[in-house]
Amino acid sequence: MTEAFATLPRSLRAVGVAGVIAVLRAPTSEAAVAAAEALIAGGVTAIEVTYSTPGAAAAIAQIRQEFPDAVVGAGTLTRRPQVSEAATAGAQFLVSPGTAPELVRFMADTGVPTLSGALTPTELMAARELGVAGIKIFPGSLVGPSYLKALRGPFPDVPLMPTGGVSPDNLGEWIAAGAFAVGAGGELCSTQDMVEQRWDVITEKARRFSRALATARS
């Protein structure tokens, strides 16, 4: 970890140490909590509950209560009331899929570490001006690790988290390219697995991601 890492907010440092953020698009808040338990059992301890999940705030609060060693955030934030609700529920980081200036500034003003979605250098610069703590490179599947590596040149101290298309097979490439952490959704915890309550499958997928991360960082 770089010297700049030590200056990051505590919860964002925890995300960086965890290395893999599970992006949950759960069918219910109960499913989100059960999925979090399965993921943590497999070694994935950073959880992003998206606001496409019904009862997202309740899920965030419950996961934080039941799994205090995990780091739990809110994702797919597109409106101010969602941001306020997530912060009140105890979200430890906030994620927006894009960089709408008024929304992202409102997120940053909560004091909760904020990541906004961006892809181009211009978008990254705009996001930094708004006070974000890190950048979600989305969709990562469109650009690949070589693109992220190129971004590290002008943005060496900006935490970059690619999301979309990350798998155990390419996770190492993203880390080698300079990813602060990676976000994984359906590849790690699919909605179908949650609907069918295949918690053992989710745990095994989490183990694969955890092993891939350990190998990449060894």
N, C-alpha and C positions, 0 to 999 in steps of 0.2 A: 504494500500500500504506500502511496506517495505521501509527502508532507502535507499536501493539500487535503488528503483524506482526513487527517486529524482535526481539521477545522470545520468539517461538516457537522450538521446537527446529529445528535446521538442516534435518533431512529434511522436516519439515512445511512449512517455508518453501519448500523445493524443490517440494513438491506444489503450493503456492499459485502459484508462478511458472509451473509447468507448466500449471496451469489445468484440464486434463482428465486424469482418471484412468481408464485402461482397466481394466475389471473383467473378468478372464479366468475363464471357466468352461470350461476346456479338457478334451478327452477323455483326454489323456495329458500327462505332464510335457514330453515332446518337443514336442508341439503348442504348449504354453504358451511354450516358448522360441522356437519359430519364429514364433509370433504376436507375441511381444514385438519380435522383429527387424523384422517387417513394420510394426508400429505405430510404432516409433522411426524407421523410414525415412520415415514419413508425418508426423513431427513430434510424435507423442504420446510423451512420455518418462517419464510416471508410470504404473507398472504395478501393479495389485493382482491377485495370484494367489490365487484363492479356494480354500478347503479342500474344495470339491467337486471339485477337480482331483486326480486320482490322482498321487501323488508331488509334491505341492505344494511341500514343503520343498526337494526336489532341484531343482525348476524355479526357485525363488527364488534358490538358491545359484548356479545356472548363469547365470541372467540377470544377476545382480550381477557375476559374474566376466567375462562376455562384453561387457557393456554398462555399464561403470563410471560413465558420465555419467547413466545413468537413475536414477530413484528407484523402488525396488521394495518393495512391501509384501505383507502376507498378509491375506486377507479371509475372510468367513464363518467366523470363529472362534467356536466354540460350546462348546469343552471346554478345560480347562487343559493337557492334554498337547499339543494343537495349538499353543497359545500358546508353550509352552516350545520346541517343535520349530521353530516359525517364527522365534523370536528367535535360536536357535542357528544357523539357516540364514542369518542375516544380514538378516532383514526390517527395513526402515527405518521402517515404520509398521505398525500392527496395527489391524484393523477387525473389529468385531463387529456383526451385524445388529440387535442389541437391546442393552438395558442391564440385563442380569442382574448384580446388584450384586457377588456374589462373583467372578464371572468377570472383569468389567470392572476391578475393583480389582486382581486378579491381573495382568491385562494392563498396567495402569498401573505396577504395581510392578516390572515388568521393566526400566523405564527407556526402553523404546521408545515413541515417540509413539503414543498410542492414540486412535482414533475409535470411538465407539459409536453405534448406531442409535437415533434418537429422533424423535418427531413432535410431541409436545405440550410446552408450556412446563414442565409438571410433570416430564416425562421429561428435558428439557434440564437443569433445575435438579438433578435427581438425578444425572445423568451428570457434571455439573461437580463435584459433591461427591465423586465417586469418583476424580477426578483425571485425567479425559480431557483431551486436548489439543484436540480438535475433535469436532464432531457430524456424523454422517451422517444427513441428513434422508431417511428411507426409509419407505415408497415415495414419492418425489417426485411421481410421476404422480397421486397421489390429492389433492394439495394445490395444486400450481402455484406459480409465482413470486410471486404476490401474498401467499401465505401466508408464504413465506420473508421477504419484505419486512416483513411485520408482526412476525415474530420478531426482526428486527434492532433494533426499538425497545427491548425489555427486555434483549436480548443483543447489544449493539453490538460487543463485542470477542471474541465466540465464533466461531471459524472454522466455518462451516456449509457442508456439502457435499451438495447434493441428488443423489440417485441413483435411477434408475428413470424412464424416459420422457424422458430428455434426448436431444435430437437437434441437428444443426446448425441446424435451423430455429428452435428455441426456446432455444438456448444463450445467445444474447444477452439474452433476457429474464431468465434466471436470474442472469447476471452483473450486469445492471442492478439486480436486486432485492437484490444484496448477497452472492451466493454467493462463498465463498472459492475454491472449485474445484467442478467437477462430476464425477460418476462416470457412466460410460457402459458398459453391458454389451453386450447383443445388438445395440443400435443401432450400435455401433462395431466389435465383434469377436464375431460370432455363433458359437455352437458348430458350426453347420452349415458356416460358412466354414472353420473349423479342421478339421473332419472331412474336408472335400473339398479341403483344402490350397489354398484360394484366397487365397494370401498377397498377390497383387497387388490383390485386391478390398479386403482389410483395409487395405493401405497407402493406397488411394484414399479409403476412409472416414476414415482418420486425417487425411488432408490436408484433407478437408471440415471436420472438427471443428477442425483447427488454423486454417484460414482463418476459420471462424466466431468462434473465440476472439479472433483478431487483430482482427477487425472490431469485436467487442464491447468490446475494450479500447482501441481507437483514439480 
